[in-house]
Amino acid sequence: QVQLVESGGGLEQPGGSLRLSCTASGIRLSAYSVAWFRQAPGKEREFVNAISSNGVYTYYPDSMKGRFTVSRDNALGTVYLQMNNLEPADTAVYSCAASRISSFTNDYYRATQAYDYWGQGTQVTVSS
C-alpha cells in the first residue's frame, strides 16, 4: 500500500533553518504533484506550498513566499521543504501530500481534496 513519510523535523531556534523531506513507497512519487501542509494545535490545516510532478511549476500563497521553498529531486524520489528564518509561529506538524494531478491550472492545489495520499507528519518546533 501507499505510504508517504516526512523527515527532518525537530527543534530549531528562531532565525534558524530546517529542511524537511518527503518520500513515498507504493507509488512513484515523481509522477505526482506534492504539497506541504501544516497544522498547529487548535488551528485549521494551512496550505504551505506545492510543486508539480516535473518540478517546473510551484504554487505558493503570498504569505509563504520568501522564507519557504519547495523543491524536488525526482532521481532521488524526494520532495523537500526548505524553511529559513524560522519564527515561533511556524511551530506545527508539517505533512506532505501527493496528487495524481501532475500540475494545477487553478486554485485546487490549496484543497485537501486534491490530494490522494498523505503522510503522518513531522513536528517542527521553533523556540528559544
Residue pairs with C-beta under 8 A, 6 or more apart in sequence:
1 26
2 24
2 25
2 26
2 27
2 117
3 24
3 25
3 26
3 119
4 22
4 23
4 24
4 29
4 96
4 97
4 98
4 117
4 118
4 119
5 22
5 23
5 24
5 25
5 119
5 120
6 20
6 21
6 22
6 94
6 95
6 96
6 119
6 120
6 121
6 122
7 20
7 21
7 23
7 122
8 18
8 19
8 20
8 21
8 122
9 18
9 20
9 94
9 122
9 123
9 124
10 18
10 123
10 124
10 125
11 125
11 126
11 127
12 18
12 86
12 124
12 125
12 126
13 86
13 126
13 127
13 128
14 86
14 87
14 88
14 126
14 127
14 128
15 85
15 86
16 86
16 126
17 82
17 83
17 84
17 85
17 86
18 83
18 86
18 124
19 80
19 81
19 82
19 83
20 36
20 80
20 81
20 83
20 94
20 96
20 122
20 124
21 78
21 79
21 80
22 29
22 34
22 36
22 78
22 79
22 80
22 81
22 96
22 119
23 29
23 77
23 78
23 79
24 32
24 77
24 98
24 117
27 98
27 117
28 77
29 74
29 77
29 78
29 79
29 98
30 53
30 72
30 74
30 77
31 53
31 100
31 102
32 53
32 98
32 99
32 100
32 102
32 116
32 117
33 50
33 51
33 52
33 53
33 98
33 99
33 101
33 102
33 103
33 104
33 109
34 50
34 51
34 70
34 72
34 79
34 96
34 97
34 98
34 99
35 47
35 48
35 49
35 50
35 51
35 59
35 96
35 97
35 99
35 109
35 114
35 115
36 47
36 48
36 49
36 50
36 68
36 70
36 81
36 94
36 95
36 96
36 97
37 45
37 46
37 47
37 48
37 94
37 95
37 96
37 97
37 112
38 45
38 46
38 48
38 90
38 92
38 93
38 94
38 95
38 124
39 45
39 46
39 92
39 93
39 95
39 121
40 91
40 92
40 93
43 92
45 112
46 92
47 61
47 109
47 110
48 64
48 68
48 70
48 81
48 94
49 58
49 59
49 60
49 61
49 64
49 68
49 69
49 70
49 81
50 58
50 59
50 70
50 104
50 109
51 57
51 58
51 59
51 70
51 71
51 72
51 79
52 58
52 102
52 103
52 104
53 102
53 103
54 74
54 102
54 103
55 71
55 72
55 74
56 103
57 103
57 104
58 70
59 104
59 109
59 110
60 68
60 70
61 110
67 83
67 84
67 85
67 86
68 81
68 82
68 83
68 84
69 81
69 82
69 84
70 79
70 80
70 81
70 82
71 79
71 80
71 82
72 78
72 79
72 80
73 80
79 96
81 94
81 96
83 90
83 124
86 124
86 126
87 126
88 126
88 127
89 126
90 124
90 126
91 124
91 125
91 126
91 127
92 124
93 121
93 122
93 123
93 124
94 121
94 122
94 123
94 124
95 118
95 119
95 120
95 121
95 122
96 118
96 119
97 112
97 115
97 116
97 117
97 118
97 119
98 115
98 116
98 117
98 118
99 109
99 114
99 115
99 116
100 116
101 108
101 109
101 114
104 114
108 114
